[in-house]
Amino acid sequence: MTNMKKALAVAAAAISALGLAATLAAQPSTAPEGAKVYIVSPQHGDTVGTNVTVVFGLSNMGVAPAGIAMPNTGHHHLLINKEELPAAGQPMGADVTHFGLGQTQTSVTLEPGQHTLQLVLGDHLHIPHSPPVMSEKITITVE
């Protein structure tokens, strides 16, 4: 085999290996049975001011920062006024608020009116678990 053919063969093998590694890395982490994420406060139907503290709850799993691959852990993502959930099996994007440092609460400023809030737990790569660990969507009124 010529040097050129050897180089092409090595390059093709490397590209294939990288593709396989990326595919395996992008597989969603599994969630244990009974895993639950929820919004502690505010509660569904609450009337709040424009500065809202949202407290996150999690049971049967742990919180770990993004980038840390540990079984049965994840980090929170907050959906505000979203009609659709993030796509399964794909990292959540800029249309959700990420808490990749492992935060368990946040303060948000919302305009007066009705708003919906929902949490989705993401794994170390921001991918929703399988099965997805998501809260009920709550509605609050901001005055």
C-alpha positions in Angstrom: 0.0 0.0 0.0 1.3 3.4 -0.9 1.9 6.1 1.8 -1.1 8.0 0.4 -3.4 5.0 0.6 -2.2 4.3 4.2 -2.8 7.9 5.2 -6.3 7.8 3.7 -7.1 4.5 5.4 -5.9 5.9 8.8 -7.9 9.1 8.3 -11.1 7.1 7.4 -10.7 4.9 10.5 -10.2 8.0 12.7 -13.3 9.7 11.3 -15.3 6.5 11.8 -14.1 6.2 15.4 -15.0 9.8 16.1 -18.4 9.4 14.6 -19.1 6.3 16.7 -17.8 8.1 19.9 -20.1 11.1 19.2 -23.1 8.8 18.6 -22.5 6.9 21.8 -21.9 10.1 23.8 -25.1 11.6 22.5 -27.2 8.8 23.8 -29.6 10.0 26.6 -28.8 8.9 30.1 -31.4 6.7 31.8 -33.5 7.9 34.7 -34.3 5.6 37.6 -37.9 4.6 38.2 -39.7 7.1 40.3 -37.4 10.1 39.4 -39.4 13.3 39.7 -38.5 17.0 39.2 -41.0 19.7 40.4 -41.4 23.3 41.1 -41.5 24.0 44.9 -42.4 27.6 44.4 -44.2 29.4 43.1 -47.2 27.0 43.0 -49.7 26.6 40.2 -52.2 29.4 40.3 -50.1 31.8 42.5 -50.1 35.5 41.9 -46.6 37.0 42.2 -44.7 40.2 41.6 -42.5 40.8 38.5 -39.4 39.4 40.3 -40.1 35.7 40.8 -37.9 33.3 42.7 -38.4 29.8 41.3 -37.3 27.0 43.6 -36.6 23.6 42.0 -37.2 20.2 43.6 -35.9 16.8 42.7 -36.5 13.3 44.1 -34.9 9.9 43.4 -32.0 11.6 41.5 -29.2 13.9 42.3 -28.0 17.2 40.9 -24.6 17.4 39.1 -23.2 20.2 37.0 -23.2 19.9 33.2 -20.2 18.0 31.9 -20.1 15.7 34.9 -21.3 12.2 33.8 -22.6 10.5 37.0 -25.4 7.9 37.0 -28.8 9.1 38.2 -27.9 12.8 38.1 -28.6 15.8 36.0 -29.1 19.5 36.1 -32.2 21.7 35.7 -33.5 23.5 32.6 -36.4 26.0 33.0 -39.0 26.4 30.3 -40.8 29.7 30.4 -44.0 30.1 28.2 -43.0 27.1 26.0 -45.8 25.3 24.2 -43.6 22.4 23.2 -41.0 20.3 25.1 -37.4 20.1 23.9 -36.7 17.3 21.4 -35.9 13.9 22.9 -32.4 12.6 22.5 -30.9 16.0 21.6 -29.2 18.6 23.7 -31.5 21.4 24.9 -30.7 24.7 23.2 -30.8 28.4 23.8 -34.6 28.5 24.0 -34.5 27.1 27.5 -32.7 28.5 30.6 -29.8 26.2 31.6 -28.6 25.7 35.2 -25.4 23.9 34.3 -23.7 24.7 37.6 -26.2 22.6 39.5 -28.3 25.5 40.8 -31.6 24.6 42.5 -33.3 28.0 42.3 -33.3 31.2 40.2 -34.8 34.6 40.1 -36.5 35.7 36.9 -38.2 39.0 35.9 -41.5 38.5 34.1 -43.9 41.0 32.5 -47.3 41.3 34.1 -49.8 38.7 32.8 -50.0 34.9 32.8 -46.9 32.8 32.4 -46.2 29.1 32.4 -43.2 27.4 34.0 -41.9 23.9 33.6 -38.6 22.1 34.5 -36.8 19.4 32.5 -33.8 17.6 33.9 -30.9 17.2 31.5 -27.9 14.9 31.7 -24.2 16.0 31.5 -24.7 16.9 27.8 -28.0 18.8 28.3 -30.0 15.9 26.8 -33.3 15.0 28.5 -33.1 11.6 30.3 -34.9 8.5 29.0 -37.6 8.4 30.2 -37.8 12.2 30.4 -37.8 13.7 33.9 -40.0 16.8 33.7 -42.3 18.7 36.0 -45.9 19.5 35.5 -46.4 22.8 33.7 -47.7 25.4 36.1 -49.4 28.7 35.4 -48.7 31.8 37.4 -50.1 35.4 37.2 -47.7 38.3 37.4 -49.0 41.6 38.7 
